[in-house]
Amino acid sequence: MSGMYLSGYDRAITMFSPDGRLYQVEYAMEPVKKGWTSIGIKVDEGIALISEKRKTSPLMDVSATEKILLVDRHIGVSYAGLAPDARVLINEARVFSQAHRITYDEEPDVETVTRRVGDVLQTYTQNAGARPFGVALLIGGVSRAIPKLFMTDSSGAYTSYKAAVIGMYDQSITEFLKDKYSSDMKLEDASVLCLKGLLKAQQETSQAVPSLDPERVEIGIARRTTGLFVKLSQAELSAILAKATS
């Protein structure tokens, strides 16, 4: 009988375990832990999203892969986990953002968009016949001259962060940033700091050659002064990578 009971709450998304856990939601977070690392950091000057990209095949054109995408002109997003799940959520965020502009004739707040994504994520934790999204998102931007950074995961919960990391190196880089972070840093210095944390995390693993290059890194920033989210060019990436590896 106990085995049958275990099977019920272990496999059904709508059934709590005796200690109040939804195991299917927890299982959905496992792809995030194995995903390519993404980092978000918020300073007084604005926010930056940094993400690594990897070649899963020698024939793969990694330059065509995007890990940082635009939701609205002032909001960017990065993810770790299942790319198809992320694509669905990002498209939902884009549609919601444009609908908000049409309805209210103003740009949506970063938290408003994050809340909408969280609502979609949460809906898939309570309906039988569906599975939770196996992805976590970092959503950042500038709303009314205020930099904002949020992280949301498979459960639908979202939290505001000064700095957040998702993906396989999350714990190592988080510990690194705890010691080095300062809100009065320049955006460029904050991006360099995140890349140094990523390199340090790579060195602590069994990777043969811990290194980064402009083709395998993406950075997007939103400055308080402009209020626009933009992705850095190859030349700008090279300059920041040079500082991070010096």
C-alpha positions, 0 to 999 in steps of 0.5 A, spaced: 500 500 500 505 504 501 508 503 494 502 505 491 501 511 495 508 513 493 507 512 486 501 517 486 504 523 489 511 521 485 507 521 478 501 526 479 502 533 478 496 535 482 498 531 488 502 533 494 506 528 498 505 527 505 510 533 507 507 538 502 511 537 496 510 537 489 515 532 486 514 533 479 515 541 480 522 539 483 523 534 477 522 540 472 527 544 475 533 539 474 534 541 467 535 548 469 541 545 474 544 542 467 543 548 463 548 553 460 549 558 465 546 565 465 547 571 470 543 577 471 546 583 475 543 589 477 547 596 479 545 603 480 547 604 473 542 599 470 542 591 469 546 586 465 544 579 463 550 575 461 550 568 458 554 562 456 553 558 449 556 551 448 557 547 442 554 540 442 556 538 435 562 540 431 557 542 426 553 546 430 553 554 428 553 557 435 553 564 433 545 562 431 544 560 438 541 566 442 541 565 450 539 573 451 533 575 447 529 582 447 522 582 450 520 589 449 525 595 448 526 596 455 526 588 457 531 583 456 531 575 458 535 569 459 534 562 461 537 556 463 533 549 462 529 547 456 530 551 450 523 550 447 520 551 454 523 558 454 521 560 447 514 559 449 514 563 455 518 568 452 513 569 446 508 569 451 511 575 455 512 579 448 505 578 446 503 580 453 508 586 453 505 589 446 498 588 449 499 592 455 502 597 450 496 597 446 491 597 452 494 602 456 499 606 451 505 605 456 510 600 456 509 595 461 513 594 468 519 589 468 515 586 474 508 586 471 511 582 465 515 577 470 508 576 474 505 574 467 510 569 466 510 566 473 502 566 472 503 561 466 508 557 469 504 556 476 498 554 471 502 548 469 503 546 476 496 544 478 493 541 471 493 534 470 495 532 463 500 537 463 507 538 465 511 543 468 516 548 464 523 545 465 526 552 465 528 558 469 528 565 467 532 571 468 528 578 466 531 584 467 530 591 464 529 599 466 522 601 468 521 609 470 529 609 470 529 604 476 533 598 474 530 591 476 532 584 475 527 578 477 528 570 477 522 565 476 522 558 475 518 552 474 514 553 480 511 560 478 514 564 484 519 570 482 523 574 486 527 580 485 535 580 485 541 584 486 545 578 482 542 571 480 545 565 477 541 560 473 544 553 470 550 548 472 554 553 475 549 557 479 552 555 486 559 557 485 558 563 481 553 565 487 558 564 492 563 568 488 558 574 487 557 574 494 564 576 496 565 581 490 558 585 489 557 592 490 551 596 487 555 602 485 559 598 480 559 600 473 555 596 468 562 594 465 565 592 471 559 588 473 559 584 467 567 583 467 565 580 474 560 576 472 565 573 467 570 572 472 566 568 476 564 564 470 571 562 468 572 561 476 567 556 476 569 553 469 576 552 472 573 548 478 570 543 474 573 538 469 573 542 463 580 541 459 580 548 457 576 553 461 575 559 456 570 564 453 570 568 446 565 572 443 562 567 439 560 563 446 558 569 450 552 573 450 551 580 454 545 584 454 545 591 458 539 596 460 542 603 462 538 607 467 540 613 462 537 610 456 532 605 459 533 601 453 535 594 453 541 592 448 545 586 446 553 588 446 556 587 439 562 582 438 567 588 438 564 590 445 564 583 447 571 582 446 573 588 450 570 586 456 572 579 455 579 581 455 578 585 461 575 579 464 581 574 462 587 579 464 
